[in-house]
Amino acid sequence: MSTISTHVLDTSRGAPAAGIRITLERSGEVIGSGVTDDDGRVTELLPDGQRLGIGLHKLVFEVGQYFSSTNAFYERISIEFVVSSESDHYHVPLLLSPFGYSTYRGS
């Protein structure tokens, strides 16, 4: 069964980004969600017993409120990725600043 994890790091502060709401979608349907903790991580994106499944998925990071005290450019960031194996773990981190972001497939 495929599993997924993510974390958000605020590169402008050099620290984890806490309090960001994240939803996980498959085929336009929300299949999981969570809020980043003090370490910038969501421990469980999928409900117990839920499979990630093969196909196109999307993580949506609601960053507007996180940057509400600054004049940030992004309200939300969406990352679409393909799950091609039912047995792999997928780690999709987000490196974030008020005016840019990057992501990669982690381990």
Secondary structure, DSSP 8 states (H G I E B T S, - for coil): --EEEEEEEETTTTEE--S-EEEEEETTEEEEEEE--TTSEES-SS-TT----SEEEEEEEE-TTTTTTTT-S-SEEEEEEEE--SS-EEE--EEEETTEEEE--B-
